[in-house]
Amino acid sequence: MKDKARAIATHFWYPPQLLPLVEVCGAPETAAETIAWTCDRLREAGKEPVIIDREIPGFIGNRIQFAILREAWSLWSSGAASAEAIDAVVRNSIGRRLGVTGPIESADLGGLDTMFRFAQFLQPTLATDAMPPESVGQRSRASDAHVHERASESWPALSSARREELFRWLRHDREGAR
């Protein structure tokens, strides 16, 4: 690249027409003005840029998303609970709360001392496998490639519900901006 001060990465979230987040990361040589200019243009386009201070594989969002997925797959593959039960727990608790407070903010609100002590107890029992469970790999190579028992039957309704919820959030964001 001729002018490394202008090098920047922007990671939009799918579906980008509905989700406002864009992760922004400059290289060590990227000028602060380039980052500021990029964030300004993103805000003008109705996006919410978040600056990542240094490049990391997967940016922030994918890392958190895959940490959750790693634990969910581990619970499922160990027989601790069904895929449906695991998804219901996330949808009806953590998922709702994360729309209001992020994980660090939530820990602060819950009491950092309490959360730290609970983490000391719980974190040693969480999945730390370097690779996904082979039972997921076996399913991924199968013709139907799903973990949920009736995924192929429920997928159209689930896809529609997901799309409607994203549109509901978009309408809420636009109405709140007025």
Contacts in CASP RR format, 6 or more apart in sequence:
PFRMAT RR
TARGET T0000
AUTHOR 0000-0000-0000
METHOD contacts of the structure
MODEL  1
MKDKARAIATHFWYPPQLLPLVEVCGAPETAAETIAWTCDRLREAGKEPV
IIDREIPGFIGNRIQFAILREAWSLWSSGAASAEAIDAVVRNSIGRRLGV
TGPIESADLGGLDTMFRFAQFLQPTLATDAMPPESVGQRSRASDAHVHER
ASESWPALSSARREELFRWLRHDREGAR
1 7 0 8 1.000
4 27 0 8 1.000
4 29 0 8 1.000
4 30 0 8 1.000
5 29 0 8 1.000
5 30 0 8 1.000
5 31 0 8 1.000
5 34 0 8 1.000
6 30 0 8 1.000
6 31 0 8 1.000
6 34 0 8 1.000
7 26 0 8 1.000
7 27 0 8 1.000
7 29 0 8 1.000
7 30 0 8 1.000
7 34 0 8 1.000
8 24 0 8 1.000
8 25 0 8 1.000
8 26 0 8 1.000
8 27 0 8 1.000
8 30 0 8 1.000
8 34 0 8 1.000
8 35 0 8 1.000
8 38 0 8 1.000
9 23 0 8 1.000
9 24 0 8 1.000
9 25 0 8 1.000
9 26 0 8 1.000
9 55 0 8 1.000
10 22 0 8 1.000
10 23 0 8 1.000
10 24 0 8 1.000
10 38 0 8 1.000
10 42 0 8 1.000
10 49 0 8 1.000
11 22 0 8 1.000
11 23 0 8 1.000
11 24 0 8 1.000
11 25 0 8 1.000
11 58 0 8 1.000
11 59 0 8 1.000
12 19 0 8 1.000
12 21 0 8 1.000
12 22 0 8 1.000
12 47 0 8 1.000
13 19 0 8 1.000
13 21 0 8 1.000
13 22 0 8 1.000
13 61 0 8 1.000
15 166 0 8 1.000
18 166 0 8 1.000
18 167 0 8 1.000
18 169 0 8 1.000
18 170 0 8 1.000
19 166 0 8 1.000
20 46 0 8 1.000
20 47 0 8 1.000
20 48 0 8 1.000
20 173 0 8 1.000
21 47 0 8 1.000
21 48 0 8 1.000
21 50 0 8 1.000
22 42 0 8 1.000
22 47 0 8 1.000
22 48 0 8 1.000
22 49 0 8 1.000
22 50 0 8 1.000
23 49 0 8 1.000
23 50 0 8 1.000
23 52 0 8 1.000
23 59 0 8 1.000
23 60 0 8 1.000
23 61 0 8 1.000
24 35 0 8 1.000
24 38 0 8 1.000
24 39 0 8 1.000
24 42 0 8 1.000
24 49 0 8 1.000
24 50 0 8 1.000
24 51 0 8 1.000
24 52 0 8 1.000
25 51 0 8 1.000
25 52 0 8 1.000
25 54 0 8 1.000
25 55 0 8 1.000
25 59 0 8 1.000
26 34 0 8 1.000
26 35 0 8 1.000
26 52 0 8 1.000
26 55 0 8 1.000
27 55 0 8 1.000
35 51 0 8 1.000
38 49 0 8 1.000
39 49 0 8 1.000
39 51 0 8 1.000
42 48 0 8 1.000
42 49 0 8 1.000
43 49 0 8 1.000
50 60 0 8 1.000
52 59 0 8 1.000
52 60 0 8 1.000
56 63 0 8 1.000
57 63 0 8 1.000
64 103 0 8 1.000
68 90 0 8 1.000
70 127 0 8 1.000
70 129 0 8 1.000
70 132 0 8 1.000
71 126 0 8 1.000
71 127 0 8 1.000
72 86 0 8 1.000
72 87 0 8 1.000
72 90 0 8 1.000
73 127 0 8 1.000
73 132 0 8 1.000
73 133 0 8 1.000
73 136 0 8 1.000
73 147 0 8 1.000
74 127 0 8 1.000
74 129 0 8 1.000
74 133 0 8 1.000
75 81 0 8 1.000
75 86 0 8 1.000
76 82 0 8 1.000
76 83 0 8 1.000
76 86 0 8 1.000
76 133 0 8 1.000
76 135 0 8 1.000
76 136 0 8 1.000
76 147 0 8 1.000
77 133 0 8 1.000
77 135 0 8 1.000
77 136 0 8 1.000
81 89 0 8 1.000
82 149 0 8 1.000
83 147 0 8 1.000
83 148 0 8 1.000
83 149 0 8 1.000
84 148 0 8 1.000
84 149 0 8 1.000
87 148 0 8 1.000
97 106 0 8 1.000
98 106 0 8 1.000
101 109 0 8 1.000
107 115 0 8 1.000
136 147 0 8 1.000
139 145 0 8 1.000
139 146 0 8 1.000
139 147 0 8 1.000
144 151 0 8 1.000
144 152 0 8 1.000
146 152 0 8 1.000
148 154 0 8 1.000
END
